[in-house]
Amino acid sequence: AFKHSMEVGVCAEAYQGGEPLRHINSAFMTFEVLDSDRKPCTLPRIRPEPVDGKRRYQEAIARRKIRLDRKYIISCKQTEMPLSVPWDPSNQMYLSYNNVSALKLMDTRTNWVLTSEKNKVRLYTLEENHMLCIKVEMHVSVPAEQAFYLLSDLRRRKEWDRHYEECEVINQADEDDTLYRIVTPSVSKGGKGKDFILLASRRKPCDSR
């Protein structure tokens, strides 16, 4: 899997006084060693350490596969392009982690643009890397834990979101990660609806947020 490249993980943490360390962010970088002709050198074979080392090695292989899948998606023509990276048990852990970390990263962005505000509901947009992200804010008179629990169950979303016609669980990967099949109506009259397979991941916050 890593014949001509190696992966290095970086973790950023913060601390204040006698408080425990707080995880800020993680990243994985790929390095290559080039020869005199600027071509990748063959690296020595490595043997992962038992337990944690082997687990990290398998996760790195899954990340590499996902990166290759994404390159393939980008290189395809629009009519041939698959919607996303396929899920399977071998990359479940990384995709779930990527779901949560990407959401936390987007939350730290400060350049969200307020697009509309109606009935105390605010809609923000952010364009980044050729993608449009949407964030909705509103205040409700219920405990935060109950609100997150109800919103994270996508089967109930069709009760309040007209863009959801059907939603069913097709795989309960674990307690906090679920694969859903979602059917949405057509955006044009007489057109066909679409269905999607989504991986929904939820985690308890590890700090005051």
MDTraj code that builds the backbone (N, CA, C; nanometers):
import mdtraj as md
import numpy as np

residues = "ALA PHE LYS HIS SER MET GLU VAL GLY VAL CYS ALA GLU ALA TYR GLN GLY GLY GLU PRO LEU ARG HIS ILE ASN SER ALA PHE MET THR PHE GLU VAL LEU ASP SER ASP ARG LYS PRO CYS THR LEU PRO ARG ILE ARG PRO GLU PRO VAL ASP GLY LYS ARG ARG TYR GLN GLU ALA ILE ALA ARG ARG LYS ILE ARG LEU ASP ARG LYS TYR ILE ILE SER CYS LYS GLN THR GLU MET PRO LEU SER VAL PRO TRP ASP PRO SER ASN GLN MET TYR LEU SER TYR ASN ASN VAL SER ALA LEU LYS LEU MET ASP THR ARG THR ASN TRP VAL LEU THR SER GLU LYS ASN LYS VAL ARG LEU TYR THR LEU GLU GLU ASN HIS MET LEU CYS ILE LYS VAL GLU MET HIS VAL SER VAL PRO ALA GLU GLN ALA PHE TYR LEU LEU SER ASP LEU ARG ARG ARG LYS GLU TRP ASP ARG HIS TYR GLU GLU CYS GLU VAL ILE ASN GLN ALA ASP GLU ASP ASP THR LEU TYR ARG ILE VAL THR PRO SER VAL SER LYS GLY GLY LYS GLY LYS ASP PHE ILE LEU LEU ALA SER ARG ARG LYS PRO CYS ASP SER ARG".split()
xyz = np.array([
    [0.0817, -0.1204, 0.0000],
    [0.0000, 0.0000, 0.0000],
    [0.0857, 0.1264, 0.0000],
    [0.2044, 0.1207, 0.0641],
    [0.2898, 0.2389, 0.0758],
    [0.4276, 0.2091, 0.0181],
    [0.4289, 0.1707, -0.1078],
    [0.5547, 0.1348, -0.1734],
    [0.6387, 0.2581, -0.2040],
    [0.5737, 0.3677, -0.2457],
    [0.6466, 0.4877, -0.2851],
    [0.6104, 0.6096, -0.2004],
    [0.5370, 0.5928, -0.0954],
    [0.4996, 0.7070, -0.0119],
    [0.4793, 0.6615, 0.1314],
    [0.4788, 0.7586, 0.2219],
    [0.4529, 0.7294, 0.3631],
    [0.3545, 0.8323, 0.4170],
    [0.2779, 0.7925, 0.5174],
    [0.1818, 0.8835, 0.5790],
    [0.2295, 0.9216, 0.7183],
    [0.2189, 1.0503, 0.7497],
    [0.2566, 1.1016, 0.8812],
    [0.1357, 1.1708, 0.9418],
    [0.0985, 1.1309, 1.0632],
    [-0.0146, 1.1922, 1.1322],
    [0.0299, 1.3059, 1.2221],
    [-0.0484, 1.4127, 1.2254],
    [-0.0190, 1.5291, 1.3084],
    [-0.1414, 1.5589, 1.3938],
    [-0.1188, 1.5815, 1.5223],
    [-0.2287, 1.6110, 1.6153],
    [-0.1998, 1.7424, 1.6863],
    [-0.2954, 1.8338, 1.6861],
    [-0.2817, 1.9620, 1.7557],
    [-0.3669, 1.9594, 1.8824],
    [-0.3053, 1.9918, 1.9959],
    [-0.3752, 1.9931, 2.1236],
    [-0.3490, 2.1255, 2.1946],
    [-0.4362, 2.1586, 2.2880],
    [-0.4220, 2.2827, 2.3640],
    [-0.4432, 2.2532, 2.5118],
    [-0.3803, 2.3338, 2.5946],
    [-0.3991, 2.3179, 2.7386],
    [-0.3881, 2.4544, 2.8053],
    [-0.4468, 2.4655, 2.9221],
    [-0.4422, 2.5898, 2.9978],
    [-0.4324, 2.5559, 3.1456],
    [-0.3263, 2.6040, 3.2085],
    [-0.3080, 2.5779, 3.3505],
    [-0.3036, 2.4299, 3.3810],
    [-0.3802, 2.3893, 3.4809],
    [-0.3835, 2.2493, 3.5202],
    [-0.4926, 2.1696, 3.4526],
    [-0.5561, 2.2269, 3.3492],
    [-0.6638, 2.1565, 3.2807],
    [-0.6081, 2.0467, 3.1910],
    [-0.6887, 1.9442, 3.1638],
    [-0.6422, 1.8374, 3.0740],
    [-0.6276, 1.8876, 2.9309],
    [-0.5500, 1.8143, 2.8514],
    [-0.5298, 1.8499, 2.7119],
    [-0.6614, 1.8443, 2.6354],
    [-0.6805, 1.9384, 2.5438],
    [-0.7980, 1.9392, 2.4578],
    [-0.7534, 1.9172, 2.3140],
    [-0.8191, 1.8224, 2.2475],
    [-0.7865, 1.7953, 2.1071],
    [-0.8442, 1.9051, 2.0192],
    [-0.7598, 1.9647, 1.9351],
    [-0.8023, 2.0733, 1.8473],
    [-0.8287, 2.0229, 1.7061],
    [-0.7312, 1.9522, 1.6509],
    [-0.7475, 1.9040, 1.5142],
    [-0.6441, 1.7965, 1.4852],
    [-0.6713, 1.7168, 1.3839],
    [-0.5778, 1.6141, 1.3383],
    [-0.5658, 1.6231, 1.1870],
    [-0.4501, 1.5848, 1.1370],
    [-0.4279, 1.5857, 0.9922],
    [-0.3335, 1.4719, 0.9561],
    [-0.3420, 1.4278, 0.8319],
    [-0.2560, 1.3208, 0.7824],
    [-0.1922, 1.3686, 0.6525],
    [-0.0581, 1.3666, 0.6502],
    [0.0159, 1.4154, 0.5337],
    [0.0884, 1.3000, 0.4663],
    [0.0962, 1.3059, 0.3352],
    [0.1636, 1.2032, 0.2568],
    [0.2968, 1.2575, 0.2060],
    [0.4042, 1.1824, 0.2300],
    [0.5383, 1.2227, 0.1886],
    [0.5947, 1.1231, 0.0882],
    [0.6723, 1.1751, -0.0045],
    [0.7450, 1.0931, -0.1009],
    [0.8934, 1.1300, -0.0970],
    [0.9799, 1.0318, -0.1202],
    [1.1239, 1.0554, -0.1330],
    [1.1589, 1.0433, -0.2805],
    [1.2137, 1.1508, -0.3394],
    [1.2421, 1.1535, -0.4825],
    [1.3901, 1.1275, -0.5085],
    [1.4171, 1.0606, -0.6193],
    [1.5561, 1.0368, -0.6580],
    [1.6072, 1.1538, -0.7420],
    [1.7242, 1.1375, -0.8019],
    [1.7850, 1.2466, -0.8790],
    [1.7041, 1.2832, -1.0025],
    [1.6198, 1.1919, -1.0480],
    [1.5342, 1.2181, -1.1645],
    [1.3955, 1.2668, -1.1242],
    [1.3800, 1.3005, -0.9968],
    [1.2522, 1.3496, -0.9434],
    [1.1425, 1.2452, -0.9529],
    [1.1813, 1.1195, -0.9419],
    [1.0847, 1.0108, -0.9403],
    [1.0803, 0.9492, -0.8007],
    [0.9625, 0.9020, -0.7559],
    [0.9516, 0.8455, -0.6206],
    [1.0404, 0.7227, -0.6023],
    [1.1108, 0.7194, -0.4900],
    [1.1942, 0.6041, -0.4556],
    [1.1090, 0.4958, -0.3911],
    [1.1544, 0.3728, -0.4043],
    [1.0884, 0.2619, -0.3352],
    [1.1313, 0.2630, -0.1891],
    [1.0351, 0.2672, -0.0987],
    [1.0646, 0.2757, 0.0440],
    [1.0809, 0.1370, 0.1041],
    [1.1575, 0.1252, 0.2127],
    [1.1709, -0.0045, 0.2802],
    [1.0354, -0.0525, 0.3317],
    [1.0147, -0.1820, 0.3270],
    [0.8907, -0.2377, 0.3795],
    [0.8879, -0.2202, 0.5309],
    [0.7705, -0.1902, 0.5825],
    [0.7556, -0.1734, 0.7269],
    [0.6617, -0.2806, 0.7810],
    [0.6829, -0.3127, 0.9073],
    [0.5962, -0.4091, 0.9743],
    [0.5289, -0.3371, 1.0911],
    [0.3980, -0.3189, 1.0863],
    [0.3292, -0.2459, 1.1937],
    [0.3451, -0.3155, 1.3283],
    [0.3529, -0.2348, 1.4337],
    [0.3558, -0.2900, 1.5687],
    [0.2205, -0.3529, 1.6003],
    [0.2176, -0.4512, 1.6907],
    [0.0908, -0.5184, 1.7228],
    [-0.0141, -0.4211, 1.7767],
    [-0.1378, -0.4606, 1.7656],
    [-0.2556, -0.3909, 1.8192],
    [-0.2669, -0.2492, 1.7614],
    [-0.2252, -0.1449, 1.8351],
    [-0.2466, -0.0070, 1.7908],
    [-0.1745, 0.0227, 1.6601],
    [-0.0520, -0.0284, 1.6458],
    [0.0222, -0.0044, 1.5227],
    [-0.0468, -0.0648, 1.4023],
    [-0.0965, -0.1864, 1.4190],
    [-0.1670, -0.2517, 1.3091],
    [-0.2968, -0.1800, 1.2775],
    [-0.3675, -0.1334, 1.3820],
    [-0.4927, -0.0600, 1.3600],
    [-0.4658, 0.0691, 1.2824],
    [-0.3628, 0.1442, 1.3228],
    [-0.3301, 0.2690, 1.2525],
    [-0.2888, 0.2415, 1.1077],
    [-0.2191, 0.1305, 1.0869],
    [-0.1763, 0.0952, 0.9515],
    [-0.2976, 0.0679, 0.8629],
    [-0.3963, -0.0055, 0.9163],
    [-0.5175, -0.0332, 0.8394],
    [-0.5954, 0.0951, 0.8116],
    [-0.5983, 0.1865, 0.9091],
    [-0.6660, 0.3141, 0.8881],
    [-0.5962, 0.3954, 0.7790],
    [-0.4621, 0.3913, 0.7782],
    [-0.3870, 0.4641, 0.6756],
    [-0.4159, 0.4075, 0.5368],
    [-0.4263, 0.2756, 0.5272],
    [-0.4603, 0.2127, 0.3991],
    [-0.5984, 0.2587, 0.3530],
    [-0.6941, 0.2646, 0.4480],
    [-0.8298, 0.3095, 0.4138],
    [-0.8288, 0.4541, 0.3658],
    [-0.7504, 0.5401, 0.4333],
    [-0.7432, 0.6804, 0.3905],
    [-0.6827, 0.6918, 0.2504],
    [-0.5803, 0.6128, 0.2241],
    [-0.5179, 0.6162, 0.0920],
    [-0.6184, 0.5740, -0.0157],
    [-0.6966, 0.4709, 0.0137],
    [-0.7975, 0.4253, -0.0819],
    [-0.9014, 0.5345, -0.1070],
    [-0.9418, 0.6033, -0.0011],
    [-1.0411, 0.7098, -0.0157],
    [-0.9852, 0.8237, -0.1003],
    [-0.8568, 0.8587, -0.0795],
    [-0.7965, 0.9649, -0.1603],
    [-0.7938, 0.9265, -0.3081],
    [-0.7612, 0.8008, -0.3354],
    [-0.7607, 0.7547, -0.4740],
    [-0.9015, 0.7575, -0.5325],
    [-1.0011, 0.7175, -0.4507],
    [-1.1400, 0.7214, -0.4972],
    [-1.1816, 0.8640, -0.5315],
    [-1.1399, 0.9589, -0.4476],
    [-1.1766, 1.0980, -0.4722],
    [-1.1106, 1.1509, -0.5992],
    [-0.9842, 1.1127, -0.6214],
    [-0.9176, 1.1536, -0.7452],
    [-0.9923, 1.0987, -0.8660],
    [-1.0403, 0.9755, -0.8527],
    [-1.1158, 0.9153, -0.9624],
    [-1.2457, 0.9907, -0.9863],
    [-1.3134, 1.0278, -0.8769],
    [-1.4394, 1.1013, -0.8893],
    [-1.4173, 1.2338, -0.9614],
    [-1.3104, 1.3052, -0.9221],
    [-1.2823, 1.4354, -0.9826],
    [-1.2466, 1.4212, -1.1301],
    [-1.1759, 1.3136, -1.1647],
    [-1.1302, 1.2959, -1.3024],
    [-1.2410, 1.2490, -1.3961],
    [-1.3504, 1.1963, -1.3414],
    [-1.4591, 1.1455, -1.4252],
    [-1.5394, 1.2598, -1.4865],
    [-1.6032, 1.2310, -1.5965],
    [-1.6984, 1.3248, -1.6524],
    [-1.8217, 1.3288, -1.5633],
    [-1.8952, 1.4386, -1.5694],
    [-2.0097, 1.4558, -1.4804],
    [-2.1125, 1.3450, -1.4973],
    [-2.1328, 1.2986, -1.6215],
    [-2.2325, 1.1939, -1.6451],
    [-2.1865, 1.0588, -1.5932],
    [-2.0552, 1.0423, -1.5729],
    [-2.0022, 0.9145, -1.5272],
    [-1.9683, 0.9163, -1.3791],
    [-1.9748, 1.0331, -1.3168],
    [-1.9193, 1.0504, -1.1837],
    [-2.0086, 0.9900, -1.0762],
    [-1.9558, 0.9026, -0.9899],
    [-2.0332, 0.8541, -0.8760],
    [-2.0541, 0.9665, -0.7754],
    [-2.1518, 0.9514, -0.6895],
    [-2.1875, 1.0589, -0.5981],
    [-2.0909, 1.0739, -0.4827],
    [-2.0243, 0.9657, -0.4413],
    [-1.9410, 0.9747, -0.3224],
    [-1.8461, 0.8567, -0.3159],
    [-1.7636, 0.8579, -0.2112],
    [-1.6740, 0.7449, -0.1856],
    [-1.7558, 0.6296, -0.1287],
    [-1.7460, 0.5099, -0.1859],
    [-1.8241, 0.3963, -0.1343],
    [-1.7861, 0.3624, 0.0094],
    [-1.8854, 0.3235, 0.0877],
    [-1.8623, 0.2809, 0.2266],
    [-1.8482, 0.1297, 0.2313],
    [-1.7544, 0.0851, 0.3122],
    [-1.7468, -0.0570, 0.3436],
    [-1.6829, -0.0692, 0.4814],
    [-1.6923, -0.1848, 0.5458],
    [-1.6417, -0.1975, 0.6834],
    [-1.4951, -0.1597, 0.6992],
    [-1.4131, -0.1740, 0.5944],
    [-1.2703, -0.1456, 0.6084],
    [-1.2413, 0.0036, 0.6242],
    [-1.3277, 0.0909, 0.5693],
    [-1.3020, 0.2341, 0.5838],
    [-1.4070, 0.3032, 0.6707],
    [-1.4882, 0.2254, 0.7413],
    [-1.5944, 0.2817, 0.8247],
    [-1.5392, 0.3781, 0.9291],
    [-1.4322, 0.3371, 0.9987],
    [-1.3799, 0.4197, 1.1069],
    [-1.3324, 0.5550, 1.0553],
    [-1.2612, 0.5540, 0.9415],
    [-1.2086, 0.6796, 0.8896],
    [-1.3195, 0.7688, 0.8352],
    [-1.4166, 0.7116, 0.7639],
    [-1.5257, 0.7928, 0.7113],
    [-1.6058, 0.8564, 0.8248],
    [-1.6284, 0.7799, 0.9326],
    [-1.7015, 0.8341, 1.0470],
    [-1.6223, 0.9470, 1.1116],
    [-1.4919, 0.9245, 1.1299],
    [-1.4068, 1.0290, 1.1869],
    [-1.4052, 1.1519, 1.0962],
    [-1.3989, 1.1297, 0.9656],
    [-1.3960, 1.2402, 0.8708],
    [-1.5255, 1.3203, 0.8765],
    [-1.6395, 1.2518, 0.8949],
    [-1.7677, 1.3202, 0.9103],
    [-1.7629, 1.4193, 1.0257],
    [-1.7188, 1.3708, 1.1418],
    [-1.7203, 1.4521, 1.2633],
    [-1.6171, 1.5641, 1.2554],
    [-1.4947, 1.5322, 1.2128],
    [-1.3891, 1.6336, 1.2084],
    [-1.4201, 1.7419, 1.1053],
    [-1.4810, 1.7034, 0.9917],
    [-1.5158, 1.8025, 0.8900],
    [-1.6221, 1.8989, 0.9423],
    [-1.7180, 1.8460, 1.0185],
    [-1.8221, 1.9315, 1.0753],
    [-1.7621, 2.0302, 1.1756],
    [-1.6708, 1.9812, 1.2613],
    [-1.6064, 2.0694, 1.3587],
    [-1.5224, 2.1756, 1.2881],
    [-1.4564, 2.1355, 1.1804],
    [-1.3735, 2.2303, 1.1066],
    [-1.4591, 2.3391, 1.0428],
    [-1.5732, 2.3008, 0.9840],
    [-1.6605, 2.4000, 0.9218],
    [-1.7163, 2.4962, 1.0258],
    [-1.7385, 2.4462, 1.1471],
    [-1.7939, 2.5310, 1.2523],
    [-1.6962, 2.6410, 1.2929],
    [-1.5669, 2.6179, 1.2747],
    [-1.4675, 2.7181, 1.3132],
    [-1.4521, 2.8284, 1.2093],
    [-1.5090, 2.8106, 1.0905],
    [-1.4975, 2.9128, 0.9866],
    [-1.5669, 3.0415, 1.0312],
    [-1.5042, 3.1542, 1.0011],
    [-1.5590, 3.2845, 1.0416],
    [-1.6129, 3.3647, 0.9232],
    [-1.6056, 3.3070, 0.8030],
    [-1.6489, 3.3824, 0.6842],
    [-1.7837, 3.3361, 0.6311],
    [-1.8707, 3.2856, 0.7205],
    [-2.0065, 3.2512, 0.6792],
    [-2.0818, 3.3799, 0.6435],
    [-2.1655, 3.3723, 0.5410],
    [-2.2423, 3.4887, 0.4953],
    [-2.3896, 3.4667, 0.5279],
    [-2.4498, 3.5619, 0.5995],
    [-2.5924, 3.5537, 0.6314],
    [-2.6726, 3.5796, 0.5043],
    [-2.7422, 3.4765, 0.4562],
    [-2.8160, 3.4865, 0.3305],
    [-2.9598, 3.5304, 0.3517],
    [-3.0241, 3.4771, 0.4552],
    [-3.1627, 3.5162, 0.4811],
    [-3.1943, 3.4945, 0.6284],
    [-3.2962, 3.5658, 0.6745],
    [-3.3431, 3.5527, 0.8130],
    [-3.4943, 3.5685, 0.8130],
    [-3.5644, 3.4659, 0.8617],
    [-3.7097, 3.4679, 0.8621],
    [-3.7601, 3.3912, 0.9833],
    [-3.8526, 3.4517, 1.0562],
    [-3.9098, 3.3890, 1.1763],
    [-3.8004, 3.3413, 1.2720],
    [-3.6975, 3.4255, 1.2888],
    [-3.5851, 3.3994, 1.3794],
    [-3.5010, 3.2784, 1.3383],
    [-3.5129, 3.2389, 1.2117],
    [-3.4288, 3.1321, 1.1564],
    [-3.3297, 3.1960, 1.0601],
    [-3.2016, 3.1740, 1.0837],
    [-3.0971, 3.2348, 1.0020],
    [-3.0320, 3.1301, 0.9121],
    [-3.0166, 3.1655, 0.7855],
    [-2.9533, 3.0771, 0.6877],
    [-2.8211, 3.1392, 0.6440],
    [-2.7124, 3.0649, 0.6658],
    [-2.5794, 3.1104, 0.6270],
    [-2.5259, 3.0223, 0.5137],
    [-2.4441, 3.0809, 0.4278],
    [-2.3794, 3.0043, 0.3211],
    [-2.2291, 3.0321, 0.3227],
    [-2.1549, 2.9354, 0.2707],
    [-2.0095, 2.9477, 0.2608],
    [-1.9635, 2.8696, 0.1384],
    [-1.8975, 2.9379, 0.0472],
    [-1.8429, 2.8729, -0.0722],
    [-1.6940, 2.8509, -0.0513],
    [-1.6532, 2.7241, -0.0619],
    [-1.5135, 2.6889, -0.0370],
    [-1.4766, 2.5667, -0.1187],
    [-1.3641, 2.5750, -0.1900],
    [-1.3161, 2.4629, -0.2720],
    [-1.4243, 2.4124, -0.3677],
    [-1.4922, 2.5074, -0.4336],
    [-1.5953, 2.4750, -0.5332],
    [-1.7145, 2.4014, -0.4711],
    [-1.7336, 2.4153, -0.3423],
    [-1.8482, 2.3530, -0.2754],
    [-1.9280, 2.4599, -0.2021],
    [-2.0590, 2.4418, -0.1997],
    [-2.1479, 2.5325, -0.1283],
    [-2.1921, 2.4655, 0.0013],
    [-2.1610, 2.5285, 0.1134],
    [-2.2005, 2.4768, 0.2448],
    [-2.3119, 2.5641, 0.3006],
    [-2.4039, 2.5021, 0.3716],
    [-2.5200, 2.5716, 0.4266],
    [-2.5275, 2.5459, 0.5768],
    [-2.5550, 2.6504, 0.6517],
    [-2.5707, 2.6389, 0.7968],
    [-2.6975, 2.7119, 0.8386],
    [-2.7772, 2.6487, 0.9221],
    [-2.9022, 2.7073, 0.9698],
    [-2.8941, 2.7232, 1.1209],
    [-2.9340, 2.8391, 1.1704],
    [-2.9330, 2.8663, 1.3137],
    [-3.0715, 2.9100, 1.3599],
    [-3.1123, 2.8586, 1.4743],
    [-3.2355, 2.9035, 1.5376],
    [-3.2307, 2.8650, 1.6850],
    [-3.3117, 2.9307, 1.7656],
    [-3.3184, 2.9015, 1.9084],
    [-3.4485, 2.8274, 1.9379],
    [-3.4379, 2.7195, 2.0149],
    [-3.5551, 2.6414, 2.0539],
    [-3.5559, 2.6255, 2.2053],
    [-3.6750, 2.6109, 2.2609],
    [-3.6903, 2.6017, 2.4063],
    [-3.6917, 2.4570, 2.4534],
    [-3.5895, 2.3825, 2.4175],
    [-3.5736, 2.2444, 2.4634],
    [-3.4273, 2.2238, 2.4987],
    [-3.3974, 2.1270, 2.5853],
    [-3.2575, 2.1000, 2.6180],
    [-3.1772, 2.0638, 2.4929],
    [-3.0518, 2.1071, 2.4892],
    [-2.9666, 2.0820, 2.3721],
    [-2.9537, 1.9333, 2.3430],
    [-2.9430, 1.8514, 2.4477],
    [-2.9265, 1.7072, 2.4274],
    [-3.0465, 1.6480, 2.3542],
    [-3.1680, 1.6925, 2.3915],
    [-3.2883, 1.6420, 2.3253],
    [-3.2948, 1.6886, 2.1801],
    [-3.2575, 1.8147, 2.1554],
    [-3.2596, 1.8671, 2.0185],
    [-3.1630, 1.7904, 1.9291],
    [-3.0416, 1.7657, 1.9774],
    [-2.9431, 1.6921, 1.8978],
    [-2.9895, 1.5495, 1.8726],
    [-3.0520, 1.4886, 1.9721],
    [-3.0981, 1.3503, 1.9568],
    [-3.2052, 1.3405, 1.8484],
    [-3.2998, 1.4347, 1.8497],
    [-3.4081, 1.4318, 1.7511],
    [-3.3573, 1.4646, 1.6106],
    [-3.2683, 1.5630, 1.6001],
    [-3.2184, 1.6027, 1.4685],
    [-3.1263, 1.4976, 1.4080],
    [-3.0572, 1.4214, 1.4922],
    [-2.9630, 1.3224, 1.4394],
    [-3.0324, 1.1969, 1.3886],
    [-3.1602, 1.1780, 1.4232],
    [-3.2358, 1.0639, 1.3717],
    [-3.3011, 1.1060, 1.2403],
    [-3.2368, 1.0725, 1.1293],
    [-3.2848, 1.1199, 0.9995],
    [-3.4201, 1.0624, 0.9606],
    [-3.4630, 0.9541, 1.0265],
    [-3.5941, 0.8977, 0.9947],
    [-3.7063, 0.9948, 1.0283],
    [-3.6829, 1.0868, 1.1204],
    [-3.7859, 1.1822, 1.1604],
    [-3.7796, 1.3113, 1.0793],
    [-3.6773, 1.3233, 0.9973],
    [-3.6591, 1.4492, 0.9257],
    [-3.7720, 1.4766, 0.8278],
    [-3.8322, 1.3731, 0.7703],
    [-3.9412, 1.3955, 0.6747],
    [-4.0623, 1.4597, 0.7414],
    [-4.0666, 1.4592, 0.8765],
    [-4.1775, 1.5226, 0.9475],
    [-4.1699, 1.6748, 0.9376],
    [-4.0496, 1.7282, 0.9161],
    [-4.0350, 1.8738, 0.9124],
    [-3.9569, 1.9255, 0.7919],
    [-3.9033, 1.8351, 0.7095],
    [-3.8273, 1.8766, 0.5915],
    [-3.8964, 1.8226, 0.4666],
    [-3.9502, 1.9109, 0.3855],
    [-4.0251, 1.8686, 0.2668],
    [-3.9343, 1.8095, 0.1593],
    [-3.8036, 1.8225, 0.1743],
    [-3.7100, 1.7651, 0.0771],
    [-3.6823, 1.6170, 0.1046],
    [-3.7393, 1.5639, 0.2100],
    [-3.7260, 1.4217, 0.2415],
    [-3.8608, 1.3540, 0.2215],
    [-3.8678, 1.2575, 0.1313],
    [-3.9908, 1.1808, 0.1119],
    [-3.9876, 1.0514, 0.1925],
    [-3.8739, 0.9835, 0.1894],
    [-3.8578, 0.8585, 0.2622],
    [-3.7199, 0.8552, 0.3256],
    [-3.7093, 0.7824, 0.4344],
    [-3.5800, 0.7638, 0.4991],
    [-3.5839, 0.6332, 0.5766],
    [-3.4888, 0.5454, 0.5495],
    [-3.4845, 0.4172, 0.6182],
    [-3.3409, 0.3820, 0.6544],
    [-3.3260, 0.3094, 0.7635],
    [-3.1945, 0.2615, 0.8058],
    [-3.1614, 0.1358, 0.7258],
    [-3.0450, 0.1361, 0.6611],
    [-3.0040, 0.0167, 0.5868],
    [-2.8877, -0.0548, 0.6545],
    [-2.8191, 0.0156, 0.7460],
    [-2.7102, -0.0489, 0.8193],
    [-2.6799, 0.0315, 0.9443],
    [-2.6892, -0.0331, 1.0602],
    [-2.6505, 0.0302, 1.1856],
    [-2.5064, -0.0111, 1.2129],
    [-2.4114, 0.0719, 1.1640],
    [-2.2700, 0.0358, 1.1737],
    [-2.2270, 0.0189, 1.3188],
    [-2.2659, 0.1131, 1.4037],
    [-2.2435, 0.1019, 1.5477],
    [-2.3407, 0.1973, 1.6160],
    [-2.3191, 0.2213, 1.7438],
    [-2.4153, 0.3009, 1.8204],
    [-2.4285, 0.4441, 1.7677],
    [-2.3199, 0.4995, 1.7130],
    [-2.3200, 0.6398, 1.6722],
    [-2.3077, 0.6621, 1.5221],
    [-2.2998, 0.5552, 1.4436],
    [-2.2837, 0.5685, 1.2987],
    [-2.3891, 0.4840, 1.2280],
    [-2.4659, 0.5484, 1.1407],
    [-2.5786, 0.4822, 1.0755],
    [-2.5792, 0.5138, 0.9269],
    [-2.6068, 0.4122, 0.8463],
    [-2.6243, 0.4315, 0.7026],
    [-2.7735, 0.4415, 0.6722],
    [-2.8126, 0.5503, 0.6055],
    [-2.9519, 0.5733, 0.5706],
    [-2.9687, 0.5746, 0.4185],
    [-3.0855, 0.5289, 0.3753],
    [-3.1280, 0.5503, 0.2363],
    [-3.2352, 0.6574, 0.2384],
    [-3.2124, 0.7643, 0.1622],
    [-3.3018, 0.8793, 0.1631],
    [-3.3558, 0.9023, 0.0225],
    [-3.4855, 0.9231, 0.0115],
    [-3.5504, 0.9520, -0.1163],
    [-3.5976, 1.0968, -0.1134],
    [-3.5605, 1.1725, -0.2168],
    [-3.5993, 1.3129, -0.2254],
    [-3.6869, 1.3347, -0.3483],
    [-3.7798, 1.4290, -0.3422],
    [-3.8673, 1.4542, -0.4577],
    [-3.7920, 1.5259, -0.5687],
    [-3.8529, 1.5300, -0.6849],
    [-3.7932, 1.5995, -0.7988],
    [-3.7986, 1.7501, -0.7762],
    [-3.6950, 1.8193, -0.8224],
    [-3.6935, 1.9649, -0.8090],
    [-3.7730, 2.0324, -0.9204],
    [-3.8098, 1.9575, -1.0223],
    [-3.8892, 2.0126, -1.1325],
    [-4.0161, 1.9307, -1.1507],
    [-4.1192, 1.9938, -1.1994],
    [-4.2469, 1.9264, -1.2180],
    [-4.2346, 1.8174, -1.3243],
    [-4.2803, 1.6977, -1.2899],
    [-4.2742, 1.5865, -1.3831],
    [-4.1411, 1.5144, -1.3868],
    [-4.0438, 1.5636, -1.3121],
    [-3.9128, 1.4992, -1.3105],
    [-3.9096, 1.3814, -1.2142],
    [-3.7979, 1.3127, -1.2132],
    [-3.7810, 1.1973, -1.1255],
    [-3.7130, 1.2384, -0.9952],
    [-3.7533, 1.1736, -0.8886],
    [-3.6876, 1.1956, -0.7612],
    [-3.5517, 1.1269, -0.7576],
    [-3.4785, 1.1487, -0.6510],
    [-3.3464, 1.0882, -0.6359],
    [-3.3378, 1.0175, -0.5010],
    [-3.2483, 0.9201, -0.4943],
    [-3.2232, 0.8576, -0.3654],
    [-3.0731, 0.8596, -0.3380],
    [-3.0402, 0.8694, -0.2096],
    [-2.9020, 0.8810, -0.1660],
    [-2.8769, 0.7828, -0.0519],
    [-2.7527, 0.7415, -0.0405],
    [-2.7080, 0.6653, 0.0756],
    [-2.6168, 0.7569, 0.1557],
    [-2.6539, 0.7865, 0.2798],
    [-2.5782, 0.8783, 0.3632],
    [-2.5264, 0.8076, 0.4879],
    [-2.4049, 0.8416, 0.5265],
    [-2.3492, 0.7960, 0.6536],
    [-2.3634, 0.9097, 0.7532],
    [-2.4432, 0.8895, 0.8568],
    [-2.4635, 0.9906, 0.9604],
    [-2.3837, 0.9505, 1.0838],
    [-2.3007, 1.0427, 1.1327],
    [-2.2156, 1.0157, 1.2489],
    [-2.2442, 1.1191, 1.3563],
    [-2.2548, 1.0741, 1.4790],
    [-2.2750, 1.1671, 1.5899],
    [-2.1812, 1.1269, 1.7035],
    [-2.1348, 1.2264, 1.7777],
    [-2.0445, 1.2041, 1.8897],
    [-2.0809, 1.2998, 2.0019],
    [-2.0553, 1.2584, 2.1249],
    [-2.0716, 1.3494, 2.2371],
    [-1.9559, 1.4483, 2.2361],
    [-1.9819, 1.5764, 2.2645],
    [-1.8720, 1.6743, 2.2637],
    [-1.7696, 1.6411, 2.3712],
    [-1.6407, 1.6632, 2.3378],
    [-1.5345, 1.6320, 2.4333],
    [-1.4938, 1.7544, 2.5139],
    [-1.5577, 1.8698, 2.4900],
    [-1.5287, 1.9899, 2.5672],
    [-1.6590, 2.0663, 2.5863],
    [-1.6478, 2.1935, 2.6236],
    [-1.7670, 2.2731, 2.6543],
    [-1.8549, 2.2951, 2.5334],
    [-1.8039, 2.2721, 2.4117],
    [-1.8825, 2.2898, 2.2905],
    [-1.9586, 2.1636, 2.2583],
])
top = md.Topology()
chain = top.add_chain()
for i, resn in enumerate(residues, 1):
    res = top.add_residue(resn, chain, resSeq=i)
    for name in ("N", "CA", "C"):
        top.add_atom(name, md.element.get_by_symbol(name[0]), res)
traj = md.Trajectory(xyz[None], top)
